[in-house]
Amino acid sequence: MRTNIVMVDWESVQPESFDLLTPVYFRVLVFVGATQKKLPFEVADRIHRLGDRAEFVKISGVGRNALDFHIAYYIGKLAAADPGAFFHIISKDGGFGPLIEHLKEHNIFSARWPAIEAIPAVKAARAKSPQDRAALVLAKLHGSGAPKPRSEKALRSAVAALFNKQLSDGEVTGVLERLEADGEMAIVNGRVFFPKLNMAATT
């Protein structure tokens, strides 16, 4: 199961709650500026409740982009220990773009989101009905530049991976049935077709 490491730029974004990050595949680092002296009790308490999966990182200096450099350092350090991890930077600072592009060039998964709620893995954890889960699968199929699964086995594997392998076989089947009922895809002799995407899957 892929580890999702959430790195919060506290100077930019102050989430009111970390309850959405309770699943075991999340790890949380909250980066606090050198001049920030106080944190809400509720935030400190929630981070404490996450145990060794969460920690605060106090920035050791001041200056433009000081916090950004700390995040970059920790991504490099943690990626070396867990190359398959996905790093989610929670910040409104668009300056992380070049860093994220550089990381992608080195096959390190990363993205910046304006809020914890925007993280795809969080959305997947919150989706409970076949309809909601099917909508996330469709968003992934439409938004990803990767080839679409062409076999039922590959599609089932992709759905399971999207939901961090937390779904039972029956729940995965429910998602596929919802997609078929909505006319979004069809399975014929084990092959998958996406009529509304105007193409059969290519891999």
N, C-alpha and C positions, 0 to 999 in steps of 0.2 A: 504494500500500500504506500502510495507516494505521500511524503511528509509535506505539508503546506506550512511554510514559515511566514508568519505575518509580522511585518516590521512597521510599527506605527511611528510616524514622524509627529511627536506630540506638540512640536512648535506649530505645526500646520493643522493637525486634526486632533480633536479631543473626543474620542468616542464616549458616549454616556454609559455604554455597557459592553462587556466582552462575553456575554452569555452565548452569543452565536458561535464562539470558538471553543466550546466545551468538548466536541468530538476529539478522540484521541489522536487523530491525524493532523491536528493543528498544533503549532508551536508559536509562541508569541514573544516578541521583543518590543518593548516600548522605549523609544529613544527620547530622552528628556534633555532639554537644553541646559547649558551651564547656569543660566540665570533664572531658570524656573525652580522656585523653591517649594511649591506646594502642589499636592495632588489630591483630588477628592477622595474621601475615605472609601466610597463605593468602588472606585477604580482600583485602589490599592488592595482592597479586600478581595475583589474578583481575581486579580492577578495572583494573589496569595493562594486562592482556592485552586488555581490551575496547577499548583505544585511546581515540579521541576520542568514543566512544559512552558513556563513563562518566566520572564525576568525583566527588570528595568536596566537600561543602559544609560548612565549619566555621562553626558558629553564633558570632556575634560578641558575644553577651551571654547573661546568665543570667536566670532568672525563669520563672514559670509560663507555659507555652504559648509560650515564646520560639521553640522549634524549630517549632511548629505555624505560627507567623506567617511564618517563613522559607519553609516549604513553600508556604503560600498565595501569598506573593510570587512564588516561582519558577513556580508554575502560571500565574499571571496573565501573567508575562513570556513564558513559553514558548508559552502558548496564543495570544498575539498574533502570534507568529512562525509557529506551525503550528496553525491553528484546528481541523484535523481530528484532532489527536493525542488519544490516550486516556491519562489520567493515573491510575496505579495507586499509591495510598498504602499502603505496607506498614507497618502499625502496629496495636498492640492498643488504642490510644487511641480510645475511642468519641466523643471530642469533635470529631472531624472531620465528624460527620454534618451539622451546619448548613452547613458550607463546601461539602460535596458537593452538598447540595440547592440551594444558591445557584448553584453552577457549572452544574448541570443546567438551571436556569431560564434561564441564558444560553447554552445549547446547547454547553457545554463538557463533554466526556465524562470522567467521573471515578468512582472507586470506592475503597473502603478494603478491604484484605484482611489477614488475620492472618499470612499467610506468602506467599512468592513462589509456592509450589506451588499456591496457590488461584486465581491469576490465570487466567481463561479462556484467554487467548492462550498461556499456558504449557502448560495442559492440552492444548490443540489441537496444540501442537508436539510433545508427548510421545506423542500418540495415533498409532499406526502401523498398526493393523489396521482393516479396514472395520467390525468390531464396535465397537471403541473409538470410532471416529469417528462412527458412527451414534448411539452413546449420547450423545455431546456435542451432536449435532444435535438429538436429542430433548429434551435438557435445555434447549437454547436455545428450542425451539418451545414447551415447556411453561412455561418461566419468563418468556418475553418477553411484554410486553403489546402488542407490535406485531402487526398483522394477519399471518396466515400466508400464505406464497406460494401462489398459486392455479395457476400454470403451471409446467411442468417447467423452462422457461428461468429463471424467477424463483427456483425452488428451487435449481437448480444454481448460480446466482449467489450465493444466500445461503450455500450450503455452502462455496463458494470463499472468500467473504469471512470466514466463521467461521475458516477455516484460513489466513487471511492470504495467500490466493492462492498458497499453496505446493504445492497438489495439482495433479497432471496431470488432464486430462479423463477419463482412464481411472480414476483414483483417485476422482474425484467420482462417476463412474458406479458404482463399487464401493460407495460409501456409499449411493446411492439403491437399488441392488439389495439391499443388506442391510436397509434399511428396509422394502422391499416384501416380502422373504422373511419378515420378522418380523411382517408384517401391520400395521405402523405407518402406512403410507401406500400409496396406489395412484395410478398415473398412467393416465388414460383419455383418449385422444385429445388428449394434451398438457396436460390439466388434472390438478391434484393434489388428492387427497382424503385426509383423515386420519381413518380410521374410529374409532380409539381416542380421538381428541380429540372424537369425536361431532360433527364439523362438516367441511364443505368449507372450504378456504381462502377468504379473503374479499378478497384483493387480488391 
